[in-house]
Every structure is written in structure tokens, then in C-alpha cells.
Amino acid sequence: MSSKLPTVAIIGRANAGKSSLFNRMVRAKQAIVAKEAGTTRNKVVGKVEYQGSQFWLVDTA
């Protein structure tokens, strides 16, 4: 991760759709998605480009 870009973390309750939101925002299937709570065990990081800006997005466990 480049320190020059801002970092945004997705946080919330277990099984709330954080990984699905992450995948949608990075436009790739980087985070594993399952119906069972606790699927994400490590942070997943991806770069997002939105309206001419870039930032790092972190999917939290």
C-alpha cells in the first residue's frame, strides 16, 4: 500500500456484507464471500478509483 493514498476501512458486524461491498467497490472478487459468519480472517486490501480519486479500501475481519 502506498502511503500517498488515503485508506478507508469497512467495519461492521459479522455477516453484514462487508466483503460483498468490498468486492463491488474494487470491481473484483478479491474477498471471499460466504453465508457463514467469520469467513474473513485476514484483512484484504484493494485500490478503488471513484470519481477521479483513488484510495485504498480495507475489508476487516
HTML snippet that shows the backbone in 3Dmol.js (N, CA, C, O; Angstrom):
<script src="https://3Dmol.org/build/3Dmol-min.js"></script>
<div id="view" style="width:600px;height:400px;position:relative"></div>
<script>
const pdb = `
ATOM      1  N   MET A   1       0.841  -1.189   0.000  1.00  0.00           N
ATOM      2  CA  MET A   1       0.000   0.000   0.000  1.00  0.00           C
ATOM      3  C   MET A   1       0.878   1.241   0.000  1.00  0.00           C
ATOM      4  O   MET A   1       1.826   1.347   0.778  1.00  0.00           O
ATOM      5  N   SER A   2       0.561   2.145  -0.853  1.00  0.00           N
ATOM      6  CA  SER A   2       1.274   3.408  -0.911  1.00  0.00           C
ATOM      7  C   SER A   2       0.737   4.347   0.156  1.00  0.00           C
ATOM      8  O   SER A   2      -0.477   4.489   0.303  1.00  0.00           O
ATOM      9  N   SER A   3       1.619   4.984   0.896  1.00  0.00           N
ATOM     10  CA  SER A   3       1.178   5.899   1.952  1.00  0.00           C
ATOM     11  C   SER A   3       0.638   7.209   1.375  1.00  0.00           C
ATOM     12  O   SER A   3       0.087   8.025   2.113  1.00  0.00           O
ATOM     13  N   LYS A   4       0.789   7.417   0.079  1.00  0.00           N
ATOM     14  CA  LYS A   4       0.315   8.655  -0.529  1.00  0.00           C
ATOM     15  C   LYS A   4      -1.194   8.663  -0.743  1.00  0.00           C
ATOM     16  O   LYS A   4      -1.790   9.727  -0.908  1.00  0.00           O
ATOM     17  N   LEU A   5      -1.814   7.488  -0.740  1.00  0.00           N
ATOM     18  CA  LEU A   5      -3.263   7.407  -0.930  1.00  0.00           C
ATOM     19  C   LEU A   5      -3.953   7.266   0.421  1.00  0.00           C
ATOM     20  O   LEU A   5      -3.418   6.625   1.325  1.00  0.00           O
ATOM     21  N   PRO A   6      -5.136   7.857   0.567  1.00  0.00           N
ATOM     22  CA  PRO A   6      -5.893   7.665   1.807  1.00  0.00           C
ATOM     23  C   PRO A   6      -6.350   6.210   1.925  1.00  0.00           C
ATOM     24  O   PRO A   6      -6.483   5.503   0.927  1.00  0.00           O
ATOM     25  N   THR A   7      -6.586   5.784   3.153  1.00  0.00           N
ATOM     26  CA  THR A   7      -7.051   4.429   3.429  1.00  0.00           C
ATOM     27  C   THR A   7      -8.415   4.489   4.090  1.00  0.00           C
ATOM     28  O   THR A   7      -8.626   5.248   5.036  1.00  0.00           O
ATOM     29  N   VAL A   8      -9.345   3.678   3.581  1.00  0.00           N
ATOM     30  CA  VAL A   8     -10.701   3.597   4.130  1.00  0.00           C
ATOM     31  C   VAL A   8     -10.934   2.150   4.543  1.00  0.00           C
ATOM     32  O   VAL A   8     -10.685   1.233   3.761  1.00  0.00           O
ATOM     33  N   ALA A   9     -11.409   1.940   5.762  1.00  0.00           N
ATOM     34  CA  ALA A   9     -11.689   0.591   6.249  1.00  0.00           C
ATOM     35  C   ALA A   9     -13.193   0.366   6.326  1.00  0.00           C
ATOM     36  O   ALA A   9     -13.947   1.254   6.726  1.00  0.00           O
ATOM     37  N   ILE A  10     -13.617  -0.831   5.939  1.00  0.00           N
ATOM     38  CA  ILE A  10     -15.015  -1.231   6.077  1.00  0.00           C
ATOM     39  C   ILE A  10     -15.117  -2.010   7.383  1.00  0.00           C
ATOM     40  O   ILE A  10     -14.483  -3.054   7.538  1.00  0.00           O
ATOM     41  N   ILE A  11     -15.912  -1.504   8.320  1.00  0.00           N
ATOM     42  CA  ILE A  11     -16.082  -2.188   9.599  1.00  0.00           C
ATOM     43  C   ILE A  11     -17.564  -2.414   9.856  1.00  0.00           C
ATOM     44  O   ILE A  11     -18.410  -1.684   9.341  1.00  0.00           O
ATOM     45  N   GLY A  12     -17.865  -3.409  10.640  1.00  0.00           N
ATOM     46  CA  GLY A  12     -19.257  -3.686  10.957  1.00  0.00           C
ATOM     47  C   GLY A  12     -19.418  -5.059  11.570  1.00  0.00           C
ATOM     48  O   GLY A  12     -18.443  -5.773  11.800  1.00  0.00           O
ATOM     49  N   ARG A  13     -20.643  -5.412  11.826  1.00  0.00           N
ATOM     50  CA  ARG A  13     -20.966  -6.699  12.431  1.00  0.00           C
ATOM     51  C   ARG A  13     -20.614  -7.855  11.497  1.00  0.00           C
ATOM     52  O   ARG A  13     -20.498  -7.690  10.282  1.00  0.00           O
ATOM     53  N   ALA A  14     -20.449  -9.018  12.101  1.00  0.00           N
ATOM     54  CA  ALA A  14     -20.183 -10.231  11.325  1.00  0.00           C
ATOM     55  C   ALA A  14     -21.362 -10.526  10.400  1.00  0.00           C
ATOM     56  O   ALA A  14     -22.523 -10.373  10.779  1.00  0.00           O
ATOM     57  N   ASN A  15     -21.041 -10.947   9.193  1.00  0.00           N
ATOM     58  CA  ASN A  15     -22.039 -11.360   8.206  1.00  0.00           C
ATOM     59  C   ASN A  15     -22.965 -10.217   7.775  1.00  0.00           C
ATOM     60  O   ASN A  15     -24.133 -10.442   7.459  1.00  0.00           O
ATOM     61  N   ALA A  16     -22.430  -8.991   7.766  1.00  0.00           N
ATOM     62  CA  ALA A  16     -23.233  -7.823   7.393  1.00  0.00           C
ATOM     63  C   ALA A  16     -23.079  -7.445   5.919  1.00  0.00           C
ATOM     64  O   ALA A  16     -23.794  -6.569   5.432  1.00  0.00           O
ATOM     65  N   GLY A  17     -22.154  -8.097   5.200  1.00  0.00           N
ATOM     66  CA  GLY A  17     -21.955  -7.793   3.788  1.00  0.00           C
ATOM     67  C   GLY A  17     -20.727  -6.952   3.499  1.00  0.00           C
ATOM     68  O   GLY A  17     -20.613  -6.378   2.417  1.00  0.00           O
ATOM     69  N   LYS A  18     -19.802  -6.868   4.452  1.00  0.00           N
ATOM     70  CA  LYS A  18     -18.598  -6.062   4.253  1.00  0.00           C
ATOM     71  C   LYS A  18     -17.775  -6.552   3.064  1.00  0.00           C
ATOM     72  O   LYS A  18     -17.326  -5.751   2.245  1.00  0.00           O
ATOM     73  N   SER A  19     -17.579  -7.858   2.971  1.00  0.00           N
ATOM     74  CA  SER A  19     -16.775  -8.414   1.875  1.00  0.00           C
ATOM     75  C   SER A  19     -17.472  -8.248   0.531  1.00  0.00           C
ATOM     76  O   SER A  19     -16.811  -8.007  -0.480  1.00  0.00           O
ATOM     77  N   SER A  20     -18.776  -8.371   0.504  1.00  0.00           N
ATOM     78  CA  SER A  20     -19.525  -8.151  -0.741  1.00  0.00           C
ATOM     79  C   SER A  20     -19.385  -6.704  -1.194  1.00  0.00           C
ATOM     80  O   SER A  20     -19.184  -6.440  -2.380  1.00  0.00           O
ATOM     81  N   LEU A  21     -19.490  -5.767  -0.258  1.00  0.00           N
ATOM     82  CA  LEU A  21     -19.309  -4.348  -0.567  1.00  0.00           C
ATOM     83  C   LEU A  21     -17.895  -4.096  -1.069  1.00  0.00           C
ATOM     84  O   LEU A  21     -17.699  -3.380  -2.052  1.00  0.00           O
ATOM     85  N   PHE A  22     -16.914  -4.680  -0.399  1.00  0.00           N
ATOM     86  CA  PHE A  22     -15.516  -4.539  -0.804  1.00  0.00           C
ATOM     87  C   PHE A  22     -15.330  -4.995  -2.253  1.00  0.00           C
ATOM     88  O   PHE A  22     -14.774  -4.261  -3.070  1.00  0.00           O
ATOM     89  N   ASN A  23     -15.797  -6.207  -2.569  1.00  0.00           N
ATOM     90  CA  ASN A  23     -15.652  -6.738  -3.929  1.00  0.00           C
ATOM     91  C   ASN A  23     -16.317  -5.837  -4.961  1.00  0.00           C
ATOM     92  O   ASN A  23     -15.784  -5.633  -6.052  1.00  0.00           O
ATOM     93  N   ARG A  24     -17.458  -5.310  -4.620  1.00  0.00           N
ATOM     94  CA  ARG A  24     -18.173  -4.417  -5.539  1.00  0.00           C
ATOM     95  C   ARG A  24     -17.375  -3.138  -5.786  1.00  0.00           C
ATOM     96  O   ARG A  24     -17.287  -2.661  -6.917  1.00  0.00           O
ATOM     97  N   MET A  25     -16.797  -2.591  -4.722  1.00  0.00           N
ATOM     98  CA  MET A  25     -16.067  -1.326  -4.849  1.00  0.00           C
ATOM     99  C   MET A  25     -14.744  -1.483  -5.593  1.00  0.00           C
ATOM    100  O   MET A  25     -14.352  -0.589  -6.344  1.00  0.00           O
ATOM    101  N   VAL A  26     -14.045  -2.613  -5.396  1.00  0.00           N
ATOM    102  CA  VAL A  26     -12.772  -2.815  -6.102  1.00  0.00           C
ATOM    103  C   VAL A  26     -12.977  -3.449  -7.476  1.00  0.00           C
ATOM    104  O   VAL A  26     -12.028  -3.615  -8.242  1.00  0.00           O
ATOM    105  N   ARG A  27     -14.232  -3.802  -7.778  1.00  0.00           N
ATOM    106  CA  ARG A  27     -14.609  -4.371  -9.075  1.00  0.00           C
ATOM    107  C   ARG A  27     -13.854  -5.659  -9.388  1.00  0.00           C
ATOM    108  O   ARG A  27     -13.417  -5.896 -10.514  1.00  0.00           O
ATOM    109  N   ALA A  28     -13.715  -6.487  -8.343  1.00  0.00           N
ATOM    110  CA  ALA A  28     -13.052  -7.786  -8.489  1.00  0.00           C
ATOM    111  C   ALA A  28     -13.473  -8.674  -7.323  1.00  0.00           C
ATOM    112  O   ALA A  28     -13.926  -8.183  -6.289  1.00  0.00           O
ATOM    113  N   LYS A  29     -13.320  -9.972  -7.497  1.00  0.00           N
ATOM    114  CA  LYS A  29     -13.633 -10.905  -6.411  1.00  0.00           C
ATOM    115  C   LYS A  29     -12.360 -11.197  -5.628  1.00  0.00           C
ATOM    116  O   LYS A  29     -11.772 -12.271  -5.761  1.00  0.00           O
ATOM    117  N   GLN A  30     -11.939 -10.241  -4.814  1.00  0.00           N
ATOM    118  CA  GLN A  30     -10.728 -10.387  -4.015  1.00  0.00           C
ATOM    119  C   GLN A  30     -11.028 -10.977  -2.645  1.00  0.00           C
ATOM    120  O   GLN A  30     -10.230 -11.753  -2.119  1.00  0.00           O
ATOM    121  N   ALA A  31     -12.159 -10.624  -2.066  1.00  0.00           N
ATOM    122  CA  ALA A  31     -12.526 -11.104  -0.734  1.00  0.00           C
ATOM    123  C   ALA A  31     -13.458 -12.305  -0.870  1.00  0.00           C
ATOM    124  O   ALA A  31     -14.349 -12.319  -1.719  1.00  0.00           O
ATOM    125  N   ILE A  32     -13.245 -13.307  -0.027  1.00  0.00           N
ATOM    126  CA  ILE A  32     -14.102 -14.492  -0.028  1.00  0.00           C
ATOM    127  C   ILE A  32     -15.444 -14.124   0.587  1.00  0.00           C
ATOM    128  O   ILE A  32     -15.499 -13.446   1.613  1.00  0.00           O
ATOM    129  N   VAL A  33     -16.524 -14.572  -0.041  1.00  0.00           N
ATOM    130  CA  VAL A  33     -17.877 -14.289   0.440  1.00  0.00           C
ATOM    131  C   VAL A  33     -18.580 -15.619   0.706  1.00  0.00           C
ATOM    132  O   VAL A  33     -18.582 -16.511  -0.142  1.00  0.00           O
ATOM    133  N   ALA A  34     -19.181 -15.743   1.901  1.00  0.00           N
ATOM    134  CA  ALA A  34     -19.933 -16.950   2.256  1.00  0.00           C
ATOM    135  C   ALA A  34     -21.040 -16.577   3.225  1.00  0.00           C
ATOM    136  O   ALA A  34     -21.008 -15.509   3.836  1.00  0.00           O
ATOM    137  N   LYS A  35     -22.014 -17.455   3.362  1.00  0.00           N
ATOM    138  CA  LYS A  35     -23.126 -17.196   4.279  1.00  0.00           C
ATOM    139  C   LYS A  35     -22.715 -17.347   5.740  1.00  0.00           C
ATOM    140  O   LYS A  35     -23.359 -16.780   6.622  1.00  0.00           O
ATOM    141  N   GLU A  36     -21.660 -18.099   6.007  1.00  0.00           N
ATOM    142  CA  GLU A  36     -21.222 -18.336   7.375  1.00  0.00           C
ATOM    143  C   GLU A  36     -20.466 -17.122   7.917  1.00  0.00           C
ATOM    144  O   GLU A  36     -19.634 -16.538   7.223  1.00  0.00           O
ATOM    145  N   ALA A  37     -20.760 -16.755   9.145  1.00  0.00           N
ATOM    146  CA  ALA A  37     -20.043 -15.656   9.797  1.00  0.00           C
ATOM    147  C   ALA A  37     -18.597 -16.083  10.042  1.00  0.00           C
ATOM    148  O   ALA A  37     -18.322 -17.263  10.261  1.00  0.00           O
ATOM    149  N   GLY A  38     -17.683 -15.127  10.005  1.00  0.00           N
ATOM    150  CA  GLY A  38     -16.281 -15.407  10.291  1.00  0.00           C
ATOM    151  C   GLY A  38     -15.486 -15.884   9.096  1.00  0.00           C
ATOM    152  O   GLY A  38     -14.394 -16.426   9.266  1.00  0.00           O
ATOM    153  N   THR A  39     -16.000 -15.700   7.891  1.00  0.00           N
ATOM    154  CA  THR A  39     -15.290 -16.141   6.689  1.00  0.00           C
ATOM    155  C   THR A  39     -14.024 -15.320   6.470  1.00  0.00           C
ATOM    156  O   THR A  39     -12.986 -15.878   6.114  1.00  0.00           O
ATOM    157  N   THR A  40     -14.089 -14.012   6.676  1.00  0.00           N
ATOM    158  CA  THR A  40     -12.918 -13.146   6.519  1.00  0.00           C
ATOM    159  C   THR A  40     -12.071 -13.261   7.776  1.00  0.00           C
ATOM    160  O   THR A  40     -12.515 -12.904   8.867  1.00  0.00           O
ATOM    161  N   ARG A  41     -10.848 -13.762   7.621  1.00  0.00           N
ATOM    162  CA  ARG A  41      -9.974 -13.954   8.786  1.00  0.00           C
ATOM    163  C   ARG A  41      -8.779 -13.021   8.774  1.00  0.00           C
ATOM    164  O   ARG A  41      -8.155 -12.793   9.810  1.00  0.00           O
ATOM    165  N   ASN A  42      -8.460 -12.486   7.622  1.00  0.00           N
ATOM    166  CA  ASN A  42      -7.354 -11.540   7.485  1.00  0.00           C
ATOM    167  C   ASN A  42      -7.862 -10.324   6.726  1.00  0.00           C
ATOM    168  O   ASN A  42      -8.851 -10.399   5.997  1.00  0.00           O
ATOM    169  N   LYS A  43      -7.178  -9.211   6.904  1.00  0.00           N
ATOM    170  CA  LYS A  43      -7.602  -8.034   6.154  1.00  0.00           C
ATOM    171  C   LYS A  43      -7.294  -8.236   4.678  1.00  0.00           C
ATOM    172  O   LYS A  43      -6.316  -8.887   4.313  1.00  0.00           O
ATOM    173  N   VAL A  44      -8.139  -7.671   3.848  1.00  0.00           N
ATOM    174  CA  VAL A  44      -7.975  -7.712   2.399  1.00  0.00           C
ATOM    175  C   VAL A  44      -7.921  -6.264   1.936  1.00  0.00           C
ATOM    176  O   VAL A  44      -8.757  -5.451   2.332  1.00  0.00           O
ATOM    177  N   VAL A  45      -6.941  -5.939   1.100  1.00  0.00           N
ATOM    178  CA  VAL A  45      -6.732  -4.559   0.666  1.00  0.00           C
ATOM    179  C   VAL A  45      -6.844  -4.469  -0.850  1.00  0.00           C
ATOM    180  O   VAL A  45      -6.322  -5.318  -1.573  1.00  0.00           O
ATOM    181  N   GLY A  46      -7.525  -3.443  -1.320  1.00  0.00           N
ATOM    182  CA  GLY A  46      -7.645  -3.209  -2.754  1.00  0.00           C
ATOM    183  C   GLY A  46      -7.703  -1.723  -3.051  1.00  0.00           C
ATOM    184  O   GLY A  46      -8.085  -0.922  -2.198  1.00  0.00           O
ATOM    185  N   LYS A  47      -7.321  -1.361  -4.265  1.00  0.00           N
ATOM    186  CA  LYS A  47      -7.343   0.047  -4.670  1.00  0.00           C
ATOM    187  C   LYS A  47      -8.666   0.352  -5.357  1.00  0.00           C
ATOM    188  O   LYS A  47      -9.128  -0.406  -6.210  1.00  0.00           O
ATOM    189  N   VAL A  48      -9.267   1.469  -4.975  1.00  0.00           N
ATOM    190  CA  VAL A  48     -10.538   1.903  -5.543  1.00  0.00           C
ATOM    191  C   VAL A  48     -10.317   3.209  -6.293  1.00  0.00           C
ATOM    192  O   VAL A  48      -9.614   4.100  -5.817  1.00  0.00           O
ATOM    193  N   GLU A  49     -10.922   3.311  -7.465  1.00  0.00           N
ATOM    194  CA  GLU A  49     -10.949   4.567  -8.207  1.00  0.00           C
ATOM    195  C   GLU A  49     -12.391   5.015  -8.263  1.00  0.00           C
ATOM    196  O   GLU A  49     -13.257   4.289  -8.752  1.00  0.00           O
ATOM    197  N   TYR A  50     -12.652   6.221  -7.758  1.00  0.00           N
ATOM    198  CA  TYR A  50     -14.023   6.726  -7.693  1.00  0.00           C
ATOM    199  C   TYR A  50     -14.038   8.210  -8.004  1.00  0.00           C
ATOM    200  O   TYR A  50     -13.404   9.001  -7.305  1.00  0.00           O
ATOM    201  N   GLN A  51     -14.741   8.582  -9.026  1.00  0.00           N
ATOM    202  CA  GLN A  51     -14.900   9.978  -9.449  1.00  0.00           C
ATOM    203  C   GLN A  51     -13.563  10.705  -9.546  1.00  0.00           C
ATOM    204  O   GLN A  51     -13.422  11.830  -9.066  1.00  0.00           O
ATOM    205  N   GLY A  52     -12.588  10.059 -10.168  1.00  0.00           N
ATOM    206  CA  GLY A  52     -11.289  10.674 -10.390  1.00  0.00           C
ATOM    207  C   GLY A  52     -10.342  10.610  -9.212  1.00  0.00           C
ATOM    208  O   GLY A  52      -9.217  11.100  -9.308  1.00  0.00           O
ATOM    209  N   SER A  53     -10.757  10.028  -8.110  1.00  0.00           N
ATOM    210  CA  SER A  53      -9.902   9.890  -6.930  1.00  0.00           C
ATOM    211  C   SER A  53      -9.574   8.421  -6.700  1.00  0.00           C
ATOM    212  O   SER A  53     -10.321   7.535  -7.113  1.00  0.00           O
ATOM    213  N   GLN A  54      -8.457   8.177  -6.040  1.00  0.00           N
ATOM    214  CA  GLN A  54      -8.061   6.823  -5.684  1.00  0.00           C
ATOM    215  C   GLN A  54      -7.871   6.723  -4.179  1.00  0.00           C
ATOM    216  O   GLN A  54      -7.467   7.684  -3.524  1.00  0.00           O
ATOM    217  N   PHE A  55      -8.170   5.544  -3.640  1.00  0.00           N
ATOM    218  CA  PHE A  55      -7.895   5.286  -2.227  1.00  0.00           C
ATOM    219  C   PHE A  55      -7.776   3.791  -2.007  1.00  0.00           C
ATOM    220  O   PHE A  55      -8.253   2.993  -2.814  1.00  0.00           O
ATOM    221  N   TRP A  56      -7.139   3.418  -0.914  1.00  0.00           N
ATOM    222  CA  TRP A  56      -7.042   2.022  -0.517  1.00  0.00           C
ATOM    223  C   TRP A  56      -8.270   1.677   0.299  1.00  0.00           C
ATOM    224  O   TRP A  56      -8.680   2.441   1.174  1.00  0.00           O
ATOM    225  N   LEU A  57      -8.859   0.520   0.011  1.00  0.00           N
ATOM    226  CA  LEU A  57     -10.014   0.040   0.758  1.00  0.00           C
ATOM    227  C   LEU A  57      -9.608  -1.232   1.486  1.00  0.00           C
ATOM    228  O   LEU A  57      -9.002  -2.126   0.897  1.00  0.00           O
ATOM    229  N   VAL A  58      -9.947  -1.309   2.779  1.00  0.00           N
ATOM    230  CA  VAL A  58      -9.582  -2.460   3.600  1.00  0.00           C
ATOM    231  C   VAL A  58     -10.844  -3.157   4.078  1.00  0.00           C
ATOM    232  O   VAL A  58     -11.717  -2.538   4.687  1.00  0.00           O
ATOM    233  N   ASP A  59     -10.931  -4.452   3.796  1.00  0.00           N
ATOM    234  CA  ASP A  59     -12.012  -5.296   4.310  1.00  0.00           C
ATOM    235  C   ASP A  59     -11.495  -5.914   5.601  1.00  0.00           C
ATOM    236  O   ASP A  59     -10.509  -6.651   5.585  1.00  0.00           O
ATOM    237  N   THR A  60     -12.147  -5.623   6.706  1.00  0.00           N
ATOM    238  CA  THR A  60     -11.677  -6.087   8.011  1.00  0.00           C
ATOM    239  C   THR A  60     -12.256  -7.444   8.359  1.00  0.00           C
ATOM    240  O   THR A  60     -13.305  -7.843   7.852  1.00  0.00           O
ATOM    241  N   ALA A  61     -11.553  -8.142   9.231  1.00  0.00           N
ATOM    242  CA  ALA A  61     -12.011  -9.462   9.703  1.00  0.00           C
ATOM    243  C   ALA A  61     -12.977  -9.300  10.853  1.00  0.00           C
ATOM    244  O   ALA A  61     -13.473 -10.292  11.388  1.00  0.00           O
TER     245      ALA A  61
END
`;
const viewer = $3Dmol.createViewer("view");
viewer.addModel(pdb, "pdb");
viewer.setStyle({}, {cartoon: {color: "spectrum"}});
viewer.zoomTo();
viewer.render();
</script>
